[in-house]
Amino acid sequence: MEFDINTLRGLATVFCMIAFFAVVMWAYSDRKRADFDEAANLPFADDQISGTATARPSGPERGLSSPELGTNNKKESPHV
């Protein structure tokens, strides 16, 4: 058997296919379902702990500046 670039490409393709199917089988296995369900609910963890959603500050309270808010955090350099 002659080992050339096409043989290497074929082996790489087979390796990638095996790796892909292994990851798919791992992701959809019943053993990991509970872990993935828990991870899927992580964005809602703050709401479940405190019971209510926490309002996040926006605008000047958060340190943001915009023309609509009438603030500008840029320091103007003196003109010479």
Secondary structure as UniProt FT lines:
FT   HELIX           5..27
FT   HELIX           30..32
FT   HELIX           33..40
FT   HELIX           42..44
FT   HELIX           45..50
FT   HELIX           59..62
FT   TURN            67..70
//
